Amino acid sequence: MRVLFDGPAPVAYGQIYVTSRELPDMSGAFAGQANGLCGAGQAGALFLMTGTHTGRVHFRVEVYDGEPSAAVQEWEEVVEASFLPRAPVVDLVPWGDGSLAPLPLTPQGQDAGRLPVYRVRYCATGMDEGRDPFGGFDPDELDEDDYTYMDQRPDRYLLCLWPEGSTGEGSRAAVPRADAIVRQTSRAAAYWHGWAAGLPPPPTLWEQVEAEMLRRVERERRDQEYRRRDELRRWGGRAPSDRLRQVRGNVHGIAVLDRDLVDGVAAAGAGIQRQIAIWAARRAFTVAGIADLDWMTPAWTALDRGEPPPAEFTEHTALWTRIRGEPPVMFSTVSLRPAGHGPADSLGAVLDAPVDPVPMALPALMAAGESDPLQAALEALWAAVSTYAARRDELLAEVRRAFPVINEPERH
């Protein structure tokens, strides 16, 4: 036998716990049990009741290799239950506090592999006396600041643990047994036993499995609904076609701004989409005043041939430096959206702000050379919209006149 703890233990609300992880739930610990003093209904934890509501009681914890002798008569209350720890060292934990003492169930707390099921015997004496707030002291004889009665409680407790069945391999194979009331004498114990007996039985294994399946179904339903709403938000309030879902890159801005245009472009053939991409890039560069630079000719020639622009035209900083004669200065801004304004409101406010058209136009050239013609068209259109800024309605009207096929898109 090893003594794991022997001394005063603070209790509150008549509770103290042994746990290898989280604290047990009161109803869950006692549901389905006969006894109401030692709740072992939740794996890895024991919920222990005391007569004292608040104060320090004497508490002793012993661990045995095999079943000890029956509790001596000094113990007025004796109950037993089965306990499956989740760690070789568990903790004695007061209510609302951290660990009071570690309780190594194995020698030196060594992890010897799969832990056995333990049988627990919880013994108590003086529970009725402990229910007295002053524990037998006369409150009229106590000084105002004398809290002796809190530290000298009349109830005492003993917790014994041992592996179920015999020691050795037999104990590892043992299964939990039903709890039992071995001895009962006090009104306090009778009250808690009656309370436990009145609890609804714990859910069966099948009920637990079914509840978990329902939780998973509901979780998946919520996830799908979130994904659906997020997709609608990103695509301007209308579910995209499968073809649009395949598009990558910076295409959601144009979808939020003009979803009908996006559907029209998506319904057009790849050839029309490529033409739109090149057209949008030229319009953006024209508005920025850089479309007719002599050294830009190789880029436009490559696009007209259905090829991506040469490498020297695909790097934003290099293009900027060549156009302006100096590298760009990078900075960032933070925008606070007013309450009640949605994505469309914020997008319009951003596009209406004054912009430098040159850096806005540069991404259109790179977008026009994308391998996916639909992505090329949508990204180039968005770059052109950003370049036109407050005049964006002019661009949107122009593209519809230039490519009338997009005005009556096939709806998906």
Secondary structure, DSSP 8 states (H G I E B T S, - for coil): -EEEEEEEEEEBTTEEEEESSS---HHHHHTT-S-SSEE--STTEEEEE-S-SSEEEEEEEEE-SS------TT-SEEEEEEE--SSSEEEEEETTS--SEEEESSGGG---SS---EEEEEEEE-HHHHHSTTTT--GGGS-TT--HHHHS-S-EEEEEEEESSSSTHHHHH------EEEE---HHHHHHHHHHHTS-----HHHHHHHHHHHHHHHHHHHHHHHHHHHHHHTTTS---HHHHT--SS-HHHHHH-HHHHHHHHHS-HHHHHHHHHHHHHHHHHHHT-TT-GGGHHHHHHHHTT----GGGS-HHHHHHHHHSS------------TT--HHHHHHHHHHS---HHHHHHHHHHHHT-SSHHHHHHHHHHHHHHHHGGGHHHHHHHHHHH-GGGGS----
